Amino acid sequence: MKDFKGKVVVITGGSTGIGFSFAKQFGREGAKIIICGLRENRIDEALSALKASGIEARGAVCDVSKREDVETFADFAWDAFGSVDAVMSNAGVMAVGRTVIGSTKEDFMKIFDVNVFGVLNVVSVFGKRLIEQGTPAALYNVGSENSLFNGVPFAAPYVASKHAVLALTESLKEEVPDYIEVGLICPGFVQSELGGDEARETMSQAMDTDRFTSVAMKQIKQGEFYIVSHAYNVVRIDERYKKVKKAYEHYAPRYDGDDEFDVRTLFNRMAEGGNSK
């Protein structure tokens, strides 16, 4: 989506951090903004700042981990301006300091409830309505550099959640109608409130939030799927896939006719006559 002038953009977790910075960026492009978050006072502060900049904005409290909250927020969004053109699922949480072996299911679910099932709730509720609306629209999910490689040691629940967002978003892109654009935003280490007070000093060393969203907006306007930042991340990504490629070259090398077991081809055959885009 190249032009956001007059468009309605919904951003979850839009009252602080990356979400609020995106709200400012879209607003400068002429979009009308709808944000949500958990804290009403922070929503009010964000709305005041946006309106002071001449940006038309609305906001509501919403816990994205609760499907009924997201349904109510979607009603609020359509009631506010009559339509929605783009939705950014940005709300997220983070926890570090636990090993895989030392983690419990509850440790994982605290993260997954927001980072994965929250994203699922947003794209399910808003995606269904955007498809019914039938006009060109966009769904953007905020993943992480940790969607592409393990960038944070001792944070398995968080890293796993961001890998899940990658898979969810890649699948979503193939399943929605062509008039629904899909993008995966992969921030590197960006200043935010993730991690709470304990991470405040570390966060001060991260990339400025507005700098990141400025880089990302250029890619969003070009319709890119992978929306990236932090140039050095490509080194980590290369390290990972060189190891994967080496394993295949040594133990499962290519041969004539090997596409007989191509998983995409096999699934397409099974899906013939079934549901498609």
C-alpha positions, -999 to +999 in steps of 0.1 A: +000+000+000+018+030-013-005+058-003-020+061+032-036+095+028-072+093+041-067+057+050-077+042+084-048+024+101-053+003+133-023-004+155-024-027+185+000-018+213-001+016+197+002+038+228+040+033+234+072+022+217+072+009+182+035+010+179+032+047+189+061+056+166+043+039+137+011+058+146+031+090+141+046+078+109+012+067+094-003+099+107+023+120+089+013+102+057-023+114+062-038+084+077-064+083+104-051+063+134-068+039+158-047+025+186-053+001+215-033-009+246-038-022+281-034+011+300-060+038+295-037+066+308-010+057+282-037+056+254-049+091+265-013+104+264-007+089+230-039+103+216-031+138+230+003+137+213-011+125+180-038+151+180-013+179+189+005+170+157-027+173+137-033+136+134-069+124+136-068+095+161-090+073+183-081+048+210-095+021+232-084-004+259-080-039+245-062-071+256-053-088+224-050-122+241-087-122+246-107-128+215-138-110+228-117-079+235-105-079+199-140-083+185-151-053+206-121-033+194-129-042+158-164-029+163-149+003+178-126+007+148-153+004+122-177+026+141-150+053+144-145+060+107-168+036+088-140+014+074-105+001+081-077-001+055-046-014+074-041-033+106-008-037+124-006-064+151+022-049+172+013-057+209+039-079+224+057-090+256+092-102+264+109-122+291+146-132+294+167-152+318+152-187+315+167-218+298+146-242+278+150-269+304+143-245+332+111-232+316+076-244+323+045-245+300+032-215+320+064-195+312+058-202+275+021-194+276+026-160+292+045-150+261+025-170+235-008-157+248+001-122+236+029-127+210+012-156+191-024-160+200-028-122+203-016-119+167-039-147+157-068-130+173-061-098+155-056-112+121-085-136+124-110-109+136-098-080+115-088-102+085-123-117+082-139-082+082-114-069+057-121-097+033-159-091+037-153-053+032-138-063-002-115-033-007-077-032-010-063-035+026-032-046+045-023-068+075+011-062+091+024-084+119+053-074+140+077-102+144+114-097+153+149-103+142+142-134+164+118-146+138+148-151+115+175-164+139+181-168+176+191-132+186+184-134+223+201-161+244+181-175+274+148-163+261+134-194+244+097-185+250+102-151+233+123-164+204+099-193+198+070-169+198+086-148+171+094-178+150+057-187+153+047-152+141+070-158+110+052-190+101+018-176+108+024-145+086+039-165+057+009-188+058-015-158+060+001-142+029-007-173+009-043-177+021-059-143+019-073-128-013-049-108-036-064-075-025-051-081+010-015-071+014+005-089+041+038-079+057+061-092+084+079-065+103+112-077+118+126-051+142+161-056+155+171-042+189+148-011+192+140+011+222+107+001+238+091-008+271+096-045+266+113-061+296+101-034+320+123-015+344+149-042+345+157-037+308+157+001+309+195+005+309+199-021+281+172-005+260+190+028+261+216+013+238+190+002+213+181+019+180+159+050+183+123+040+178+115+067+152+146+058+133+135+022+130+099+031+119+112+055+093+133+027+078+103+003+080+078+028+065+098+030+033+095-008+029+058-008+038+051+017+011+069-004-014+048-034-005+076-055+008+068-087+028+099-089+049+103-055+065+138-053+081+164-031+099+197-036+116+220-045+088+243-068+108+214-093+112+221-106+077+253-120+091+234-140+117+209-152+092+237-163+068+253-182+097+221-201+103+213-211+067+249-219+058+247-246+085+213-258+072+226-259+036+257-277+046+237-304+063+216-309+031+247-310+009+263-336+031+234-358+040+206-351+015+222-339-017+200-330-047+194-356-074+173-359-106+137-362-098+140-352-062+110-329-066+088-360-063+090-354-025+087-316-026+063-308+002+047-279-015+039-300-046+025-329-024+003-306-004-010-288-035-020-322-049-038-331-017-056-297-017-068-300-053-105-295-053-104-281-017-102-246-004-078-220-020-074-183-020 
